[in-house]
Amino acid sequence: MIGTETLDTITTMRESGKSFHAIAEATGVHRKTCEYHAVKLGAASPFTILQTHRRSKYFRHGQAVRGFTELEDQQITAWALEGVSLSEMGRRLGRRHNSIMGRLRTLARREALAEVSQ
């Protein structure tokens, strides 16, 4: 289990623009674990904040990834407010529950950033 101090370091470093590779080296925590906790805690790099464009399909590690549409985002948000489980949302959209969880976190992060910038 990662301690509060390490999570604070991950958050601070990510918000200052450090890469996950650099954060992993500084904390001794695996890069993907650093990435998971940064997203979970809403810590975004200043460079990530600038990337707000929507792509319907893109590539990650050589694999095609299907992006979420505006309609899917609206459905996910409405279902979350209704208390629909992540698994059920995933079944309805033909996606995995962890994709839905990640998307909800992304939407929450974008909403928080929009509030701060106003």
C-alpha positions in Angstrom: 0.0 0.0 0.0 1.2 3.5 -0.9 1.5 6.0 1.9 0.0 9.5 2.0 3.4 11.1 1.7 4.2 9.2 -1.5 0.8 10.0 -2.9 1.4 13.7 -2.2 4.8 13.4 -4.0 3.1 11.8 -7.0 0.5 14.5 -7.1 2.9 17.4 -6.7 5.3 16.1 -9.3 2.6 15.4 -11.8 1.0 18.8 -11.4 4.4 20.4 -11.9 4.7 18.7 -15.3 7.0 15.7 -14.4 6.6 12.6 -16.5 5.4 9.3 -14.9 8.8 7.9 -15.7 10.5 10.6 -13.6 7.9 10.2 -10.8 8.5 6.5 -10.7 12.2 7.0 -10.4 11.8 9.5 -7.6 9.3 7.5 -5.6 10.3 4.0 -6.3 6.7 3.2 -7.3 6.0 1.5 -10.6 5.2 3.9 -13.5 1.8 2.5 -14.2 0.9 2.7 -10.4 2.0 6.4 -10.4 -0.2 7.0 -13.4 -3.2 5.2 -11.8 -3.0 7.2 -8.6 -2.4 10.5 -10.4 -5.6 10.0 -12.4 -7.5 8.8 -9.4 -6.5 11.9 -7.4 -7.1 14.2 -10.3 -3.5 15.3 -10.6 -3.0 16.5 -14.2 0.1 17.8 -15.9 -0.1 21.4 -17.2 0.5 19.8 -20.7 -2.4 17.4 -20.2 -4.8 20.2 -19.3 -4.1 21.8 -22.7 -5.2 18.7 -24.5 -9.0 19.0 -24.7 -9.7 17.8 -28.2 -11.8 14.7 -28.7 -10.7 11.8 -30.9 -13.0 9.1 -31.9 -10.2 6.6 -32.5 -6.5 6.7 -31.5 -3.6 4.4 -30.9 -2.0 3.4 -27.6 1.0 1.1 -27.6 0.3 0.2 -31.3 -3.3 -0.8 -30.5 -6.4 1.0 -31.8 -8.4 2.5 -28.9 -12.0 3.6 -29.3 -12.6 7.0 -27.7 -15.8 7.9 -25.9 -18.4 9.9 -27.8 -20.3 12.9 -26.4 -23.4 10.8 -26.2 -21.6 8.1 -24.3 -20.3 10.7 -21.9 -23.8 12.0 -21.3 -25.2 8.5 -20.8 -22.4 7.6 -18.4 -22.9 10.7 -16.3 -26.7 10.2 -16.2 -26.3 6.6 -15.2 -23.8 7.4 -12.5 -26.2 9.9 -11.0 -28.9 7.2 -11.1 -26.6 4.8 -9.3 -26.1 2.3 -12.1 -23.1 0.1 -11.4 -19.9 0.3 -13.5 -20.4 -3.2 -14.7 -24.0 -2.5 -15.9 -22.8 0.7 -17.7 -20.1 -1.3 -19.4 -22.6 -3.9 -20.5 -24.9 -1.3 -21.9 -22.1 0.4 -23.9 -20.1 -2.7 -24.8 -17.1 -1.6 -22.8 -15.2 -2.9 -19.7 -16.1 -1.6 -16.3 -12.6 -0.2 -15.7 -12.9 1.9 -18.9 -16.1 3.4 -17.5 -14.4 4.1 -14.2 -11.5 5.8 -15.9 -13.9 7.8 -18.1 -15.9 9.0 -15.1 -12.6 10.2 -13.5 -11.6 12.0 -16.6 -15.0 13.7 -16.9 -14.8 14.7 -13.2 -11.3 16.1 -13.7 -12.3 18.1 -16.8 -15.3 19.5 -14.9 -13.0 20.6 -12.0 -10.5 22.2 -14.4 -13.3 24.1 -16.1 -14.5 25.4 -12.7 -11.0 26.6 -11.8 -10.5 28.3 -15.1 -13.7 30.4 -14.9 
